[in-house]
Amino acid sequence: MRLIHTIAVSALTIAASITIASAQTGPVATACKDDIAKLCAGKAHDGEVRICLETNYDRVSAACKTALDTTGGGHGKGLGMGR
C-alpha cells in the first residue's frame, strides 16, 4: 500500500512539473524572457506575468511587443492593459 502511495505522489509531482514547464515555454515566455526577468520577476505564470508585461508595454522589447500583440485575448489585442 505504501508503495502505491509513493508511486502516485511521484506521478503527480512529475505531471505538475511538466504542466508548469510547458506554461513557461509559449511565444510570450520565449520572446519576453529578458523582459520578464527585468520587469516581472516573482510573478506567477498563471496570467500575472502577462498582465505585468501588458502593464509595462511601453518598456518591453520589440520582440515581446510582437508576441503580446499576436497572442492572447483576441489575438492582437492582448489583455488590453497598458495601452
N, C-alpha and C positions, 0 to 999 in steps of 0.2 A: 504494500500500500504506500509506503514511504517513497519507494522508487517511482511509482506512478505520479505522485505529487511532485517530486523533483523534476521529472520529465515534463510535466505540464507547466510548471513555473518556468523552466528553461525555454520551452517553446513559446510561451507568452512574451518572455523577455526578448527573444530573437525577433518575433513578429513586431513588437513595439519599436525595436531598433531600426528595422527595415522601414517602417512607416515614417519614423522621424527622419531618417536619412533621405528618403525619397521626397519628403516635403521640402527639403532644402536643396534640391537639385533642379528646379524648374528654371525657365528662362529668366525670371526676375532674380532668383537667387544667384544664377550664374553671372548675368550682366551687371548686377548691382553688388557683387561680393565686397568690393572695397568700400562702397558707399554704406553698406550695411555695417561693416566693421567701424567705420568712422562716425556715422550718424545714428545708428540704431542698435548699437551693442547692448546686449542684455534683453532685447525684446524677444518674445516668444514667436515661434514660426507658425502661429495659428491665425495669422491675419494682422498681428501687431506690427510686424516688420513692414508689411505693405502699407499700412496706414502711416507709419513713420516715414517711409520713403515718399509717399504722396504728399505728406505734410511738408517735407523738405525738398519738394520737387525742384525748386529753383537752385538748389545746392548740389543735386546729384549729377553724375556724369551723363554725357550724351547717350552712351550705350544703355545706361539704366533708364533714362527717359524713354528711349525707344521701347524697351521691354515693358515699362509701365503703360505706355500708350497702346501697345498691341496685345496686351493680355488683360485678364481681369474682367470686372463687371462691364459688359457691353463691348468688349474688345475695342480699345481705342478711347475709352472713357475712364478706365481705371476705376478708382473709388470716388473720384471727383474731389479728393482732398487737396488742398493747397493750390488749386487752380481756379 
